[in-house]
């Protein structure tokens, strides 16, 4: 059995995509995961990376090298993992999967002349946080340079949707495979809606740039026909600004009456909890940057496997799925007023129809289809 390293600069407890990736592979490869942390799993080896401590001084020095375009040193300061490279290189993995652009240089350092490197891009790296001025100043050129240098060297590449794949091919000459964020298939029976209020849910990472306040504005216009539960994860690395905003956000929600903010769930708990307790999943993410505009988030596929209807803003790839399977409604715009209008027009019968139609979507859009795509791609690497 061939050996494979999954490299990820993240905590796998909070990374559903990489966790699925490992689950796809562990029956066909000897899998080692190198990451910040993860839940125990006897089917793969775990190699813990220590996150680089970015002190104020280190950030200041790194900023200088980023502005000067001295990317090799900037990378070493941002991602100081040189002590891990030699012992991992000695393992002589057959394949290394690098998750996101920041893992790609380290993957090639580990690979040497032995390993094939496959790149899974969760985002379009050159425009990741283009809505933030500081990111455009310091990181846009840096990420673009990493893509330009390393993507042509990869043995294969994947990303989450058509929009991102098209942009990578346009600018870097590599056509990525499409491996969506689809959840594993679950055998659920949709529950008809014979009650008011209709129970809405939104789950994910709390992020100010996703404008979570819009969902509170939306609920102010809905009265008592709908309730909304917000199941949020506040990352441990969240900035003081984000932490402060989250407290203000929770206080506003608590005062509304039809909104609750609930703690995050483990990945394995999400779909069963959604199925048992809710009618529709809410996806309202204004397209403030390229990645949001072309997003296909986990929450869409979790909602489908939970057999929920979907209410969302008009993000292109999400809207295509919702309309193709008739599993929900897409608002006219990304405003709270637009979402309120779309929801007010729904009846219990509409929501029941959406939920029933998720049966076909759940079968056709499951993670199992992505597993076949990934395994076939890796098999071709030899």
C-alpha positions in Angstrom: 0.0 0.0 0.0 1.4 3.4 -1.0 2.0 6.1 1.6 0.4 9.5 1.5 0.8 12.7 3.5 -2.1 15.1 3.9 -0.5 18.5 4.7 -2.8 21.2 6.2 -2.0 24.4 8.2 -5.2 24.1 10.2 -6.9 22.2 13.0 -8.8 19.3 11.5 -11.4 19.5 14.2 -12.7 22.5 12.4 -11.8 21.5 8.8 -14.5 19.4 7.3 -13.0 19.4 3.8 -9.6 17.9 4.8 -11.3 15.5 7.2 -13.4 14.2 4.3 -10.3 14.0 2.2 -8.6 11.7 4.7 -11.7 9.6 4.9 -11.6 9.2 1.1 -8.1 7.9 1.2 -7.5 5.9 4.3 -8.8 2.6 2.8 -6.4 2.8 -0.2 -3.3 4.5 1.3 -1.2 4.6 4.5 -2.3 8.1 5.4 -0.4 10.5 7.6 -1.9 13.9 8.5 0.4 16.8 9.3 -1.7 19.6 10.9 -2.2 21.7 14.0 -4.6 19.2 15.7 -7.2 16.6 15.0 -9.6 14.2 16.7 -8.1 10.7 17.2 -8.5 8.3 14.3 -6.9 4.8 14.3 -7.0 4.8 10.5 -4.4 7.4 10.0 -1.2 8.6 11.7 -1.1 12.1 13.1 1.9 14.4 12.9 1.3 17.6 14.9 2.7 20.9 13.6 3.2 23.8 16.0 1.6 27.0 14.7 4.1 29.8 14.1 4.0 32.4 16.8 3.6 35.7 15.0 4.7 38.2 17.5 4.4 42.0 16.8 8.1 42.2 16.0 7.9 39.1 13.7 4.9 40.6 11.9 6.7 43.9 11.4 9.7 42.2 9.9 7.6 40.0 7.7 5.7 43.0 6.4 8.9 44.5 5.2 9.9 41.4 3.2 6.3 41.1 1.8 6.4 44.7 0.6 9.9 44.1 -0.9 8.7 41.0 -2.6 11.3 38.8 -1.0 8.9 35.9 -0.7 11.2 33.1 0.4 12.1 34.9 3.6 8.6 36.2 4.1 7.3 32.6 3.8 9.9 31.3 6.3 8.8 34.0 8.8 5.1 33.3 8.3 5.4 29.5 8.3 8.4 28.5 10.3 8.2 24.7 9.8 11.8 23.9 8.7 12.3 21.6 11.7 9.5 19.4 10.5 10.7 19.1 6.9 13.6 16.7 7.4 11.8 14.0 9.4 8.8 14.1 7.0 11.1 13.9 4.0 12.8 10.8 5.4 9.4 9.1 5.3 9.5 9.2 1.5 5.8 9.5 0.9 4.6 8.4 -2.5 2.1 11.3 -2.7 1.7 14.6 -0.7 -1.6 16.5 -0.8 -1.0 20.2 0.0 -4.2 21.9 1.2 -4.3 25.6 0.3 -1.4 27.7 -1.1 0.4 28.2 2.2 1.1 24.4 2.5 2.4 24.1 -1.1 6.0 25.3 -0.6 6.5 23.1 2.4 5.0 20.2 0.5 7.7 20.5 -2.2 10.4 20.8 0.5 9.2 17.5 2.0 8.8 15.9 -1.5 12.4 16.2 -2.6 12.9 14.0 -5.6 10.7 11.2 -4.3 7.1 12.4 -3.8 4.4 13.6 -6.2 2.6 16.7 -5.0 -1.1 17.2 -5.5 -2.6 20.6 -4.6 -6.1 21.1 -3.3 -7.1 24.8 -3.4 -9.9 25.5 -1.0 -9.9 29.2 -2.2 -8.7 31.2 -5.2 -5.5 32.2 -3.4 -4.6 35.4 -5.3 -7.9 37.0 -4.4 -8.5 35.3 -1.0 -9.3 38.4 1.1 -9.3 41.0 -1.6 -12.0 43.0 0.3 -9.4 43.9 2.9 -6.9 46.7 2.1 -4.1 45.3 4.3 -4.4 41.9 2.6 -4.2 43.4 -0.8 -1.1 45.4 0.2 0.8 42.7 1.9 -0.5 39.3 0.6 -2.0 39.6 -2.9 1.4 39.7 -4.7 2.8 37.1 -2.3 0.0 34.6 -2.9 0.1 35.2 -6.7 3.9 34.6 -6.7 3.4 31.3 -4.8 0.8 30.2 -7.3 3.0 31.2 -10.2 6.0 29.4 -8.9 4.5 26.2 -7.5 1.3 25.3 -9.3 3.0 24.4 -12.6 5.2 22.0 -10.6 2.3 20.0 -9.2 1.3 16.6 -10.5 -2.4 17.4 -10.1 -4.7 19.9 -8.7 -8.3 20.2 -7.5 -10.6 23.0 -6.2 -14.1 23.4 -4.9 -16.1 24.8 -7.8 -16.3 25.8 -11.5 -15.6 29.5 -10.9 -12.4 28.9 -9.0 -11.2 26.3 -11.4 -11.8 28.6 -14.4 -9.8 31.4 -12.7 -6.9 29.1 -11.9 -6.8 27.7 -15.5 -7.0 31.2 -16.9 -4.1 32.6 -14.9 -1.8 29.6 -14.2 -2.4 27.2 -17.1 -3.5 24.2 -15.0 -7.1 22.9 -15.2 -8.1 21.7 -11.7 -10.5 18.9 -11.0 -13.7 19.9 -9.3 -14.1 18.3 -5.8 -16.9 20.0 -4.1 -17.5 20.4 -0.3 -20.2 17.7 -0.5 -21.0 15.8 2.7 -21.2 12.0 2.8 -24.6 10.5 1.8 -26.9 10.0 4.7 -30.1 7.9 4.5 -32.7 10.4 5.9 -36.4 10.7 5.2 -37.5 14.4 4.7 -39.9 15.6 7.3 -43.0 17.5 6.0 -43.6 20.9 7.5 -47.0 21.1 9.2 -46.2 23.8 11.7 -45.3 27.4 12.3 -42.9 28.8 13.0 -40.8 27.5 10.2 -37.4 26.7 11.7 -34.4 28.2 10.0 -30.7 27.5 10.7 -27.3 28.8 9.7 -24.1 27.1 10.8 -20.4 27.8 10.2 -17.5 30.0 11.3 -18.3 33.4 12.7 -16.7 35.9 10.3 -17.3 39.6 10.2 -16.7 39.9 6.4 -19.6 37.5 5.8 -22.0 40.1 7.3 -23.8 38.0 9.9 -25.7 41.1 10.9 -27.8 40.8 7.7 -29.4 37.7 9.1 -30.5 39.5 12.2 -31.9 42.3 10.0 -33.7 39.7 8.0 -35.3 38.2 11.1 -36.5 41.6 12.3 -38.8 41.7 9.3 -40.2 38.2 9.7 -42.2 38.3 12.9 -43.2 35.0 14.5 -43.7 32.8 11.4 -40.0 32.0 11.4 -37.2 31.3 13.9 -33.5 31.3 13.3 -30.8 29.3 15.1 -27.2 30.4 14.4 -24.8 27.6 15.2 -21.4 29.4 15.2 -17.8 28.5 15.7 -15.6 31.4 16.9 -12.1 30.3 15.9 -9.4 30.3 18.6 -7.3 32.7 16.5 -10.1 35.2 16.1 -8.9 38.8 16.5 -9.9 40.9 19.6 -12.1 42.9 17.2 -14.0 39.8 16.0 -14.4 38.5 19.6 -15.8 41.9 20.7 -18.2 42.0 17.8 -19.3 38.4 18.5 -20.4 39.4 22.0 -22.3 42.4 20.7 -23.9 40.2 18.0 -25.0 37.6 20.6 -26.5 40.3 22.8 -28.5 41.7 19.9 -29.7 38.3 18.9 -30.8 37.4 22.5 -33.0 40.5 22.6 -34.9 39.7 19.4 -37.0 36.7 20.5 -36.9 34.8 17.2 -33.1 34.2 17.1 -30.8 32.0 19.1 -27.0 31.8 18.9 -25.8 28.3 19.7 -22.4 26.8 20.2 -20.6 24.9 17.4 -21.1 21.2 16.8 -18.6 18.5 16.0 -18.5 17.6 12.3 -20.3 14.3 12.9 -23.1 16.0 14.8 -24.0 18.6 12.1 -26.2 16.7 9.7 -28.1 14.7 12.3 -28.8 17.8 14.3 -30.0 19.8 11.3 -32.2 16.9 10.2 -33.8 16.5 13.6 -34.5 20.2 14.4 -34.8 22.4 11.3 -36.7 23.0 8.1 -34.5 25.4 6.0 -30.8 26.3 5.9 -29.9 30.0 5.4 -26.9 31.0 3.2 -26.6 34.7 3.1 -23.0 35.6 2.1 -22.6 38.9 0.2 -20.0 38.6 -2.6 -17.5 41.0 -1.1 -14.6 39.1 -2.6 -14.0 36.7 -5.5 -14.1 33.6 -3.3 -17.4 34.4 -1.7 -18.8 35.2 -5.1 -17.8 31.8 -6.4 -18.4 29.9 -3.1 -20.0 26.4 -2.7 -19.8 26.2 1.1 -20.0 23.1 3.4 -23.3 24.4 4.8 -25.1 24.0 1.4 -24.2 20.3 1.2 -24.8 19.7 4.9 -28.3 21.1 4.5 -29.0 18.9 1.5 -27.9 15.7 3.4 -30.1 16.9 6.3 -33.0 17.2 3.9 -33.5 20.9 4.5 -34.8 23.4 2.1 -32.4 26.2 1.2 -32.9 29.9 1.3 -29.9 31.9 -0.1 -28.7 35.0 -1.8 -28.0 34.8 -5.6 -24.5 33.4 -5.5 -24.1 31.8 -8.9 -23.1 28.2 -8.2 -25.4 27.9 -5.1 -28.3 29.3 -7.1 -27.8 26.9 -9.9 -28.0 23.9 -7.5 -31.0 25.3 -5.7 -32.9 25.9 -8.9 -31.8 22.7 -10.7 -33.2 20.5 -7.9 -36.0 22.9 -6.8 -34.8 22.6 -3.2 -35.3 26.2 -2.1 -35.6 29.8 -3.0 -33.0 32.4 -4.1 -33.5 36.0 -3.1 -33.3 38.8 -5.7 -30.3 40.4 -4.0 -28.0 40.1 -1.0 -29.9 42.5 1.3 -31.8 41.6 4.4 -35.0 43.0 2.8 -34.5 40.7 -0.2 -34.2 37.7 2.0 -37.2 38.7 4.1 -39.3 39.1 1.0 -38.4 35.7 -0.3 -39.2 34.0 3.0 -42.5 35.8 3.5 -43.7 34.4 0.2 -43.2 30.8 1.3 -45.9 28.5 2.6 -45.5 25.3 4.6 -46.3 23.4 1.4 -43.5 25.1 -0.4 -41.0 24.2 2.3 -42.3 20.6 2.3 -41.7 20.4 -1.4 -38.2 21.7 -1.1 -37.4 19.1 1.6 -38.8 16.3 -0.5 -36.8 17.3 -3.5 -33.5 17.0 -1.6 -33.7 13.3 -1.9 -32.4 13.4 -5.4 -29.9 16.1 -4.7 -28.6 14.2 -1.7 -27.8 11.2 -3.9 -26.3 13.0 -6.8 -24.3 15.6 -4.8 -22.8 13.4 -2.1 -19.1 13.1 -1.1 -18.9 9.6 -2.5 -18.9 11.0 -6.0 -15.9 13.2 -5.1 -14.1 10.2 -3.6 -14.2 8.5 -6.9 -12.8 11.6 -8.7 -9.9 12.0 -6.2 -8.9 8.3 -6.1 -8.9 8.1 -9.9 -6.7 11.3 -10.0 -4.2 10.0 -7.5 -4.1 6.6 -9.2 -2.9 8.3 -12.4 0.1 9.8 -10.6 1.6 6.3 -10.5 
